[in-house]
Amino acid sequence: MGRYLCFLYGVAAYVLFLATFCYTIGFTENLVVPKNINQGTEGPVGLAILVNVLLLGLFAVQHAIMARPWFKQRWTKIVPQPIERSTFVLATCIAFGLLFWFWRPMLTPVWQVEHSVARPAMFALSFAGYGLVLYASFLIDHFDLFGLRQVFMHMRSRMVEHGKFVTPTLYKFVRNPLMLGFLIAFWATPNMTQGHLLFVSVTTAYVFFGVWLEERDLLRALGEDYRRYRARTPMLVPLPRFGQAEGVTSQVEER
């Protein structure tokens, strides 16, 4: 019975992730959702900056700490190993939910694109960024990344095998296509307000910090193989490369 409860817990966390991901699209694109990034009564700018930075910081701290190997080692003494990843996903969704609910709008325009071609093109580029996020996640084992594989294997009383060191498609050209997708999605907006600019600026800073933390852990875990891969493959921008990348593990994404 415990195995089935773990499985249901993992499924619930995954469903919540899907809902949060869809809400994020609506939140940043100002579409459909009850409250988006530019919706609400504008208050004092200083207070809005403080609240919004604290909300973004809550996500950054949760995400950075819970993804670290030293934390997982201690955390799994409390939380069963099969649901560790699902619990991480659940905590991330809660952090995003708090951000959506308490976000303070800052509505002063930074840029406003009204051109009949450029405006839909920017929306299309933003949605392409979200598509890149999903595509990149499936390249490295989407269901492992969001905890479903772990609870499914546990329900069947089977061990989860570690991923091999490979470079699937996009990972031959850039080490972090998933993060690149988020940056494209967040920056490519025809309606950039001060609030949206704060959101993408802090998020971008965290992407670089988070990638640094992740790659530090990967170097410790994979050694020279990952060092060579990192040396030959750009981090975020797929610039021309010299030589062939050695590989990236299908289990490396910690987000």
C-alpha positions as CSV (number, residue, x, y, z in Angstrom):
1,M,0.0,0.0,0.0
2,G,2.9,2.4,0.8
3,R,4.2,2.0,-2.8
4,Y,0.9,2.9,-4.3
5,L,0.5,5.9,-2.0
6,C,4.0,7.1,-3.1
7,F,2.9,6.7,-6.7
8,L,-0.3,8.7,-6.2
9,Y,1.8,11.4,-4.4
10,G,4.2,11.5,-7.4
11,V,1.3,11.8,-9.9
12,A,-0.3,14.6,-7.9
13,A,3.0,16.5,-7.8
14,Y,3.4,16.0,-11.5
15,V,-0.1,17.2,-12.2
16,L,0.5,20.3,-10.1
17,F,3.7,20.9,-12.0
18,L,1.7,20.8,-15.3
19,A,-0.8,23.3,-13.9
20,T,2.0,25.6,-12.6
21,F,3.8,25.5,-15.9
22,C,0.6,26.4,-17.8
23,Y,-0.1,29.2,-15.3
24,T,3.5,30.5,-15.7
25,I,2.8,30.9,-19.4
26,G,-0.4,32.8,-18.8
27,F,1.3,34.9,-16.0
28,T,4.2,36.1,-18.2
29,E,2.1,36.4,-21.4
30,N,-0.8,38.3,-19.8
31,L,-3.2,35.6,-21.0
32,V,-6.3,33.8,-19.5
33,V,-5.1,33.4,-15.9
34,P,-6.9,35.2,-13.0
35,K,-3.8,37.2,-12.2
36,N,-0.9,37.9,-14.5
37,I,2.3,39.9,-14.1
38,N,0.7,43.2,-15.1
39,Q,-2.6,42.8,-13.4
40,G,-3.7,44.4,-10.1
41,T,-3.6,47.8,-8.4
42,E,-0.2,49.5,-8.6
43,G,1.2,50.6,-5.3
44,P,4.4,52.3,-4.1
45,V,7.3,51.2,-6.4
46,G,9.8,50.7,-3.5
47,L,7.4,48.3,-1.7
48,A,6.6,46.5,-5.0
49,I,10.3,45.9,-5.7
50,L,10.9,44.7,-2.1
51,V,8.0,42.2,-2.2
52,N,8.7,40.9,-5.7
53,V,12.4,40.4,-5.0
54,L,11.6,38.5,-1.8
55,L,9.2,36.3,-3.7
56,L,11.8,35.6,-6.4
57,G,14.4,35.1,-3.7
58,L,12.2,32.5,-2.0
59,F,12.0,30.4,-5.2
60,A,15.8,30.8,-5.8
61,V,16.7,29.7,-2.3
62,Q,14.3,26.7,-2.3
63,H,15.4,25.6,-5.8
64,A,19.2,26.1,-5.1
65,I,19.2,24.3,-1.8
66,M,16.9,21.4,-2.5
67,A,18.8,20.5,-5.7
68,R,22.1,20.1,-3.9
69,P,23.5,16.6,-3.3
70,W,24.4,17.4,0.4
71,F,20.8,18.5,1.0
72,K,19.3,15.4,-0.7
73,Q,21.5,13.1,1.4
74,R,20.1,14.6,4.6
75,W,16.6,15.1,3.3
76,T,16.1,11.5,2.3
77,K,16.6,10.5,5.9
78,I,13.3,12.2,6.5
79,V,11.5,11.9,3.2
80,P,11.5,8.5,1.4
81,Q,14.0,8.3,-1.5
82,P,11.3,7.5,-4.1
83,I,9.4,10.7,-3.5
84,E,12.4,13.0,-2.9
85,R,12.1,14.3,-6.5
86,S,8.3,14.7,-6.3
87,T,8.7,16.6,-3.0
88,F,11.2,18.9,-4.7
89,V,8.7,19.5,-7.6
90,L,5.9,20.2,-5.0
91,A,8.0,22.7,-3.2
92,T,8.9,24.5,-6.4
93,C,5.2,24.7,-7.4
94,I,4.4,26.2,-4.0
95,A,7.1,28.8,-4.4
96,F,5.7,29.7,-7.8
97,G,2.2,29.8,-6.4
98,L,3.2,32.3,-3.7
99,L,4.9,34.4,-6.4
100,F,1.8,34.4,-8.6
101,W,-0.5,35.3,-5.7
102,F,1.5,38.0,-4.0
103,W,3.2,39.6,-7.0
104,R,2.9,43.4,-7.0
105,P,2.4,44.9,-10.5
106,M,4.7,47.7,-11.7
107,L,3.0,48.9,-14.8
108,T,5.3,51.7,-16.2
109,P,6.1,50.6,-19.8
110,V,9.7,49.8,-20.7
111,W,8.9,48.9,-24.3
112,Q,5.6,48.4,-26.1
113,V,5.7,46.7,-29.5
114,E,2.5,47.4,-31.6
115,H,3.8,46.5,-35.1
116,S,1.4,44.2,-36.8
117,V,4.2,41.7,-37.7
118,A,6.7,42.2,-34.8
119,R,4.1,41.9,-32.0
120,P,2.8,38.4,-33.0
121,A,6.4,37.4,-33.8
122,M,7.5,38.2,-30.3
123,F,4.6,36.2,-28.9
124,A,5.5,33.3,-31.1
125,L,9.2,33.5,-30.0
126,S,8.1,33.4,-26.4
127,F,5.9,30.4,-26.9
128,A,8.7,28.7,-28.8
129,G,10.9,29.3,-25.7
130,Y,8.4,27.4,-23.6
131,G,8.3,24.7,-26.2
132,L,12.1,24.4,-26.0
133,V,11.8,23.9,-22.3
134,L,9.5,20.9,-22.7
135,Y,11.5,19.5,-25.6
136,A,14.8,19.7,-23.7
137,S,13.2,18.1,-20.7
138,F,12.1,15.1,-22.7
139,L,15.6,14.7,-24.2
140,I,17.1,14.1,-20.8
141,D,14.1,12.0,-19.4
142,H,11.2,14.3,-18.6
143,F,9.5,11.8,-16.2
144,D,12.7,11.3,-14.2
145,L,13.2,15.1,-14.0
146,F,9.7,15.6,-12.4
147,G,9.7,12.5,-10.2
148,L,7.2,10.2,-12.0
149,R,9.8,7.6,-13.0
150,Q,11.0,7.2,-9.5
151,V,7.6,6.5,-8.0
152,F,6.6,4.3,-10.8
153,M,9.7,2.1,-10.4
154,H,9.2,2.1,-6.7
155,M,5.6,0.9,-7.1
156,R,6.9,-2.0,-9.2
157,S,9.6,-2.7,-6.6
158,R,12.4,-2.0,-9.1
159,M,15.6,0.1,-8.7
160,V,16.0,3.3,-10.7
161,E,19.1,3.0,-12.9
162,H,21.4,6.0,-13.3
163,G,21.5,7.8,-16.7
164,K,24.3,7.3,-19.1
165,F,26.6,10.1,-20.3
166,V,25.2,11.1,-23.6
167,T,24.5,14.2,-25.7
168,P,21.0,14.1,-27.1
169,T,20.3,16.5,-30.0
170,L,20.3,20.0,-28.5
171,Y,22.8,19.1,-25.8
172,K,25.4,18.7,-28.5
173,F,25.2,22.4,-29.2
174,V,24.4,24.0,-25.8
175,R,24.8,22.6,-22.2
176,N,21.6,24.1,-20.9
177,P,18.9,24.3,-23.6
178,L,16.2,24.1,-20.9
179,M,17.3,27.3,-19.2
180,L,17.8,28.9,-22.6
181,G,14.2,28.2,-23.3
182,F,13.1,29.9,-20.2
183,L,15.2,33.0,-20.9
184,I,13.7,33.2,-24.5
185,A,10.2,32.8,-23.1
186,F,10.6,35.5,-20.4
187,W,12.4,38.1,-22.5
188,A,10.5,37.9,-25.7
189,T,7.5,40.0,-24.8
190,P,6.0,42.8,-26.8
191,N,4.7,44.4,-23.5
192,M,7.7,44.9,-21.2
193,T,6.8,46.7,-18.0
194,Q,9.0,47.6,-15.1
195,G,7.5,44.6,-13.2
196,H,8.2,42.2,-16.0
197,L,11.7,43.6,-16.4
198,L,12.3,43.0,-12.7
199,F,11.0,39.5,-13.0
200,V,13.2,38.5,-16.0
201,S,16.3,40.3,-14.6
202,V,16.3,38.5,-11.3
203,T,15.3,35.2,-13.1
204,T,18.2,35.6,-15.5
205,A,20.7,36.3,-12.7
206,Y,19.5,33.2,-10.9
207,V,19.8,31.1,-14.1
208,F,23.5,31.9,-14.3
209,F,24.0,31.3,-10.6
210,G,22.0,28.0,-10.7
211,V,23.9,26.7,-13.7
212,W,27.1,27.5,-11.9
213,L,25.9,25.4,-8.9
214,E,24.7,22.6,-11.0
215,E,27.8,22.3,-13.1
216,R,30.0,22.4,-10.0
217,D,28.1,19.3,-8.8
218,L,28.4,17.7,-12.2
219,L,32.1,18.2,-12.2
220,R,32.4,16.4,-8.9
221,A,30.2,13.6,-10.0
222,L,31.4,13.1,-13.5
223,G,34.9,14.4,-13.4
224,E,37.0,14.8,-16.6
225,D,34.3,13.7,-19.0
226,Y,32.1,16.6,-18.0
227,R,35.1,19.0,-17.8
228,R,35.8,18.2,-21.5
229,Y,32.1,18.5,-22.4
230,R,31.9,21.9,-20.7
231,A,35.1,23.1,-22.4
232,R,33.7,22.2,-25.9
233,T,30.0,23.1,-25.5
234,P,28.6,26.6,-24.9
235,M,26.6,27.1,-21.7
236,L,23.5,28.9,-23.1
237,V,24.2,30.4,-26.5
238,P,24.8,27.9,-29.3
239,L,27.9,29.5,-30.8
240,P,30.1,27.7,-33.2
241,R,32.2,25.0,-31.6
242,F,35.6,23.5,-32.2
243,G,35.7,19.7,-31.7
244,Q,33.0,17.4,-30.6
245,A,31.3,17.4,-27.2
246,E,31.9,14.3,-25.1
247,G,28.5,13.9,-23.5
248,V,26.0,15.0,-21.0
249,T,24.2,12.7,-18.6
250,S,20.5,12.1,-19.2
251,Q,19.9,12.6,-15.5
252,V,21.8,15.9,-15.0
253,E,19.0,18.4,-14.9
254,E,18.3,19.3,-11.2
255,R,15.5,21.9,-11.8
